[in-house]
């Protein structure tokens, strides 16, 4: 005799309850990928807890397990760089005449020495961040006067006060300097007879030839600094890596990695080819100025280099493998905590993602806790 409807009801209700308890283990896919792409930080919505403080009991144990670990997470990324001498600058003539001498490519020039010659007279290199723009003579006042007087003093000339006023004492020191470099002793510094750069320069390329006419705006040569640097071009999506002053690790073709820091960050717009839109890049300059870095780079003129950036670091945090995260039906993420022959889902808050690990925190999550992972 068959079962009655009343007899089947309890069995069907129990089956429905079992089905409701069975929660599928949804591994992170697009959701976690979006979190990582957005910088690796997310806050998980709190799951409705069951009676034991966790989510409902899982029907089966996971295929593998891993322990919650306490460690330091670093958000690192390695990019290709090129070793050289940093950004290239251009020296242009500020006076008319004939170019009579030019340095060789690769030559290094320091303060007080000729950068090139016009009409047989040297154009002398001085240090400063701004170019000259007017003659300096008795009565001239301004920051350009002070900049020139600082250089004159650094070259060993004295008898004047280094300030923003060009006095007769300054003119007397200038005449002495003019005698030493072999030009007319006028006591006046004409425009175009001094070239300013941030420091010592290395001639990258010569753009003119002796005998060519010089004129205001004519390109004479390209130069760089004398300290070697690694330059890296980053996509704008990786701009988080480019923080001035941030520490990096540089690996050259030979030798161990050397520590350095980011010195300059600039935005570069590269024109598109064959009608394509221009692209924007973030250019990072890392000067190899420490003694160890200089020694490592000294054997190379131009070379490729690997640069490891650290965008962020979290010390002494609890971590699990990224694969341990599950997307919970109630929203947010959790982990499957395994205790003996049973397991339960526990909601977690996620922090930094790095090296296949993710920072987690939440009730019931501590160092050594066993969580489920795929095989």
N, C-alpha and C positions, 0 to 999 in steps of 0.2 A: 504494500500500500504506500503510495507516494507521500512526501512531506506536505503538510499544509502550509499556507501562506504565513500563518502565525509562527510555525516552527522554523521557517526559513529566515524570518526577519532578524533574529538575533545574530545568526551567522553572517548575513549580508552586512549588518551594521558593524560587526567586528572587522570584517574585511575592509570596509571603507575607512575605519579608524586606522588600520595598519597602513593602508595606502597613503593616508594623510601624514602619518609619522615618517614615512620613507621620503627623505629629502634628497633629491639628486645632487651630487657633488659637481657643481658648475665650476670648472677651472677658469681662471681669468684668461680672457682673450682680448677682445677689443677694448673692454673697460680698462684693464690694467695697461694696455698699450697706450691708451689715451693719457693715463696718469703719468707714465714715464715720459711721454712726449711733452707733457706740460711742465716738466721739471722734477717729477718724481715725488711730489708731495700731495697727499689727499687726506681728507678726513672722512671717516666711515660713519654712516648713520647708525645709531644704536639699535641693535636687534631686540625684539621682544624676547625676554628671557623665559626659559621654562622653570619648572619648580626647583630644579637643582642649580639654578644660576646660569645655566648654559642654554643653548638651543635644544630642540628636540633630539632625542636619541637617534643616531644613525643606525640603519639596518645592518650594515656590514662594515667591518674594519677596512681601513684604507690599504692599498697594496704595499705601501712603504711608509717609513716614518723618519723623522729627523728631530733633533733636539733644538729647542730655543737656545740660542747662543748669545752671550754678551760680548760685544766687540766694538771697534771703531770703524764706522763706514765712511768711505771717501768717494765722492762723486768725481771720478777722474775720466779724462778723455785724452787720447794721444792723437796729435795732428802732425802732418808733414810741414817742415819749415825749410828755409834756405839760409845758409850761412853766408854772410857778406859783411858789409860795413854800414848797414842801415840805409836810411833814405838818401837819395841823390839830390843834391842842390846844384843850382846853376849860377855861375859867376858871369855877369854881363858888364860890358864897359860902361863907364859913366863919363867918358871924355872922348874927344876927337883926336885923331892922330894916326900913326901907323904902328901896328903890332910888331915889335922888334925881338921879342923873346917869349917862349912858352915853356913850361915844365914838361917833363915826360909823364906819360900815364903811369900811375902807380907811385909817383913821387909823393913824399910827405913834406908838408910845409908848416912851420910854426910861426908864432907871433914875431913880428919884426923883420921877417924875410919876404922876399919878392914873390908874389903870386904869378905875375907876368909883367911884361914891360911894354910901354907905349912911348914912342919917340925916344927910346934909349933910357928912359927913366923908369924906375920900378914902381909898380902898384903894390904897396906893402900890406901884408896881412896883419890885421888887428883882431882882437876878440871882442865880440859884442853881438847882441841879438837884433840890432837894427842897423840898417845901412846909413851911410853918410848922405846928406841931401843938400848941403850948403857949404860954402867956404867958411873956415874957422879963422878968425882974425881978432885983434885986440878990440874988446867991446862986445864980442859975441857972447851970449849967455844961453844956457839951456842944458838939457840932459845929454845932448850929443857932445858938448864940450867936456862934461865930466867923464863920459865914456872914453873919449880920446885921451884925456889926461891920465886916467887910470892905466891905460896901455903904455903911455909914455913913461909913467913912473915905474911900471913893471919891467920896462926895458932898461931901467937904471938911470934915467934922467931925473934931475931934481932942481931945486931952486924955485919951485912954484907950489902953490896949494892946489890939491886935487879937489875941485869943486865945480860948480856950473858956470864959472866966469873965466873967460879967456883974457888974461891980463898980459902986461908987458913981460912979466916973469915967464909966463907960459910961452910967449913968442920967442924969448931968448932960448928956452930949452928946445923949442922947435927948430930954431936955426942950428943949434948944435946937432940935433938929430938929422937935419937935412944935409949938413956937412958930412956926417958919417955915412949916409946912404948915397952920396954923390950927386945931389941935385942942388938947384939954386937955393941959396940961403935967404928966403924971403920972410920967414917967420909966419907965413900964411899956409894953412893946409887947404889946398884946392880940392874941389870935388873930383873924385875919380882917381886920386893918388893914394887912397887908403881903401882897402876892401875889408869888410867885417864878416866874420864867421863865428859860430858858437865856440870854437876851439880849434886845435890843430886840424888840418885837412889832409885828405888823401886824394890825389887827382885821379878821378875815375876815367875821364876821357877828355881829349882836347878837341874843341869844336872850330878852331881857326888855325891859320898858318902865319908864320912870320912874313911880313910884307903886306898882309891884308890891311885894309883901312879899319880903324876902330871908330866907333860912333856910339852915342848913348843908346843902350838897349841891345847892342850886338852881343850875341852869345860868344863867350870866349872859351869856357871850359866847364865841365861838370866835376863836382867833388863830393866826397863823403867825409864822415868823421874818420878818425884813425883807429878807434876801438871797434873790434868786430862785434857783430850783432846777428841774431837769428830773427828772421821775419816770417810770420805766419799769416796766411789769409784764411779767415774764418767765414763761414756762411752766417748770415744774420741770425739764423735759428740757433747758433751756438754763441751768441753774444754774451751769455751768462758766464762764459769762460774768460772773457776779456775784461778783467778788472785791474786797473793800474795799481801796481804795487803787489799784486798777488804772486805767490811763489810758484815756480814751474821747475821741471826737471828736463834738462836738455841732453840728448844722446847724439853724439857725433859719430861719423863712420868708424872711428877707432877710439878705444878708451872707455872708461866707466862714465856713467851719467854725471853731470855737474848741476848743482843747484844755481838758480838764477831767479830774477823777478821780472815782471812785465813793467817796462818803462814808459811805453807810449801806446795809445790805442787811438786809431784814426779810422774814419769811414771813407772808403774808396769806391767810387762809381766807375765801373768798367764799361766802356761803350760796347754795344752789341754788334755782332758781325752780320753782314748781309741782311739788313733790315730787322734784326732781332732787337728786342728791348734791352736797354743797359741793365747790368746786374750790380747790386750793391754788396760790397764785401766789408768785413771788419779786419783791418790790418793791425797786427800786434807786433811791436818791436821789443826785442829782449837784448839789451846790451850785455855782452859778456865781459863785465868790468872787474870781477873778482880775480885775484891772482890765480886761483885754480882754474877758473873758466878761461882766462887768457892763455894759460899754458896748454890747456886741452885744445884750443882753437888755433894755436900758433902755427901748427903744421899744415893748415888748410888756408887757401885763399877764398875759394868758393866751394861749397859742399852742401849736401842735403843733411837734414837733421830731424830727429824725432823730438817733439815737445809734448811732455805730459802736463796737462792742465789739471788743477784741482779746483773745481767750482764750489765745493762745499764739503764739510766734514762734520760728522756726528760722533762724539766720543761716548763710550760706555753705554751703548744702547742695546736693547734686545732685538735680535734679528731672527728671521726664518728664511728659508729659500723662497724665492718669488713663487715657485710652483706650489707652495703650501697654501697660498691664498685661495679662497673660494668666494664666488659671488653669491651672496645670500638672497633668498627669495624676498625677504623683507626689505632688501636694499643694503648697500654697503658691502664690506668684505669681512670675512672671518677666517678662522682656521679650525681644523678638526682635531680636537684634543683627544689623545688616546690615553686611557687609563685601564691597564690590564686588558680584559677581553671586551671592553666597551669603549665607545667614543661619543663625543658630543661636539656640536658646532658652537664656537665661542666668537662673538663679534670682536673685532680689533680696529684700532686706529693705525693707519699706516703713515710712515714718515719718509725718510730718504730711501730711494732705490739705488743700489750700486753693486756691481760685481755679482749679479744674480741673487743678491740678498735684498731684503726689505726690512726696514725698521718697523716694529710693531709694539703696541701696548694695549692693555685691556685687562679687565678683571679675570683672574685665573691664569694669566700669562706671566710666567717667571722663568728664570734661567733653568734649563734642564727639562722644561715641560716637553712632552713628546707630542708632536703634531704629525698629521698625515701628509704624505707626499706621493706623487706617482712613482712607479718603479723607474 
